């Protein structure tokens, strides 16, 4: 089924006023699984159709396959493998995954757990004596940066510079030309240049003096696909930093918000620490960090739900809507950490399944487990909290929480 009667629905979803709770709008959108827009693009919102497309080889992640150029500011200028198609995507992803997970480095995530636990503990220690904290600024935002710096081998003395670049980059993602000063976007552009230059210099050092960090492994490995080019290594490091940081921040913050809204589950997690594993999976379904893949391109004509999407069309994938699809999940608007068969779309699916998903899961598990264990009778200061502008990477910009005075 397709229609051109839903452009207003999409505008309402993308409008900032809907950021705190887009889910009722998603439910209305799902009445039309494949919705053609006035500009000739298509919006797909139901689980079955989304999963079919995410596994369809005729769906392209390369902007050059769009028949109509992307509006300025959309897409990602970084030539990382996330924006490529097979076979180049597959080659670069294989080369990166040799050092980032099974089967070649199965112990990477477990090996970094002591660093994760230490970073979380240090941040929570700083809460001492504070009756009010901001889960975003005081915890979820700095945590992933320290983890990624540790993985990449960034010297500890350089971490403050790294944090400034990340802050400017993430702020520029939320840039609104109608309300934000142009300086916000310019600082993001400059931060991207500075970060690439810094990582390039760090990479040169690793060629001469390799260590056990991720940059060293990628720079000095001659695997079956050969050695990864320096530009590709820097792009992969950028991908890990930018995509991995924002998704982890949102996952942790959305998770804490959800637990505070469900005090019975919060108390249960405090009593049953092992619950955190299925709980994070349910968070990825119920309040995911990534709501929308804003564009994909049709390599050729694609038929989805009896709708023919013409070659070159822009396709918007509403992942968060698919994970609340009542035709796939029982009682989808209920937060249920005991849910079984939870094949959500929180990290996407198919060949572009989130590269850093295993690390983000473990970061969230450790972070939420320790927050629940150590915060004393936490409660929300404001509900809903203020949200970031982006409808794509959706999460609170602040999450103020009060705890009992110590």
C-alpha positions, 0 to 999 in steps of 0.5 A: 500500500502506498499513498501521498497523503502522509507528508503532513504526518512526516512533518509532524514527526520531524518537528521539534514539538514531537521530540519528547514523544513521537511514538503515537505519530509513528503508530499513525504512520504505520497505517501506510507502510510505504508512504510516498512524499511530495518530493518523490522520496519514500518513508518506510515505517513497519517492521517487516518492510524495514527488515526486508529493505535492510537486507535488500542488495538493491538498497544503496548507502552511497549518495551517488546513487540518488537521482536527486542531490541531497539537501545541503547538510544531510548525509555524511561527508566522511568517506567511511564504510558506513556510506559505501556499498559492497564490495568496497563496504564489505572489504573495509568492514572486514578489515576493521572488524579484524580488530574490533570483535569476533572472530579475530579479536573476541576479547576486545569488549571483555578486555576493555571492561576494567576500563569501562568500570573504572571510568563509570566509577570515577564519574559517579564518585564525582556526584558525592555531595551533589543533590542534583546531577545532570545524567548527560553532562556529568555522566553519559556525555564524558563516558564514551569519549574516555572509552574511545580514547582508551581504545584508540590509544589517545594519550591521557594528556590529549583527552581534554582536546579530544573532548572539545572536538567531540563537543563541537562536532556533536553540537553541529549535528544538531545545527538548525539554520533557522535558530542557531548561529552559523558559528555553531556549524563552523566550529563543527567543520573546524573540529572535524578537520582538527580531529582528522589531522590529530588522528593522522598524526597519531597514526604516523606515530603508530607506524613507527612505534606500534602499541596494542591500541586499535590504531596500531592494530589497523595501521600494521596489520597485513590481513587477507584484504591487505593493509588498510590505507591511512585515510580509511583508518582515520575515517574508521576512527572518526566513525567509531568516535562520532557514531559510537559516542552519540548513540551511547550517550542516548542509550544511557540517557534514555535508559536512565529516563525509562528506569526513573519512569518505571521505579518498579523495574529500577528497584528490580534491577537493583535487586537483580543485577543480571537483569541489565542484559535483557533490560538493555535489549528492551531499551534498544527496542523501546527507546532506541538511540537512533530513530531514523536512517534519513536516507538510502537510495534505490539501486534499481526499482524495488518492490516493497509491500506491493509498492514499486520504489523507482531507481534513484529514489530517496528512502527514509527508514523509520527504525524506531517505528518498526521496533514498536510495530504491533504486528511484530511485538506484543504490547509494543508500547509497554517496557518489558525487560522480560520480553522474549524474541526481541529482534529489535532494530535498535542497531539496524540490521543487515550488512550495516548492522552497527559496527560498535553495537557490542561495545555500546551494549556493554557500556550501557549495561555497566553504566546503568547497573552502577547508576542504579546501584549507587544513586540514592533514591533518584528522581526526575527534576523535569519530565519530559526533559529537554531534547536535542533537536535531532529527530535522527539521533534522539535523546535528552540534551539534559536529564536532571536528577535529584538524589537524597542528600548524603 
